[in-house]
Amino acid sequence: MPIPSTSWATPTARATRRPSTHWPTIAGVGALLAMKVPTALTSSVEAARAVTGAPGAKVVPLIGCWIGGPEAQAGRTVLHDAGIPAYDTPLRAVRGFMHIVQYRRGQRALQRTPPSVPETRSDTHLVRAIVQGALADRREILTEPEAKRVLAAYGIPVVPTEIGARRGRGGGGGDAQSVFPSR
């Protein structure tokens, strides 16, 4: 919401810093961009002092954009001395402003609590039996079906594996399910 400097250009309004006292009360304001363009009504230094002395200047992040020559540079110096970043062009000021926006979004994302993971029951006895069986066979690696049974015992979804014998090649003959078509 723009607050034109003409609304507080009189000495009385500047002394009370009228627009600055409203900054922290504007709903949804996460940062402010104060812009000063050259006018005959207020000097850049006076406007910068009014901004830095405002009660709302420390409530939300504030960026200044003081446009103009040496007079504007004096105003930017006042802002810098108060710890407020100040830019000489609107493009640079908006880029700085967007850095604040992106930083805040990142901070909010980092502070979000991930959804709770439902506790799954694990079958540690089954897992121990599988591992002990492999060790008894002097193997350092589990077979694919064993590894999948271990994963499934901890609630990790796996694709079911079935082992079948090929027809005509011994091993169980007709009662085993064929995995690959015969030639």
Summary of the structure (lengths in Angstrom):
residues: 183
radius of gyration: 35.2
end to end distance: 77.7
largest distance: 103.8
contacts: 439
relative contact order: 0.09
helix: 49%
strand: 7%
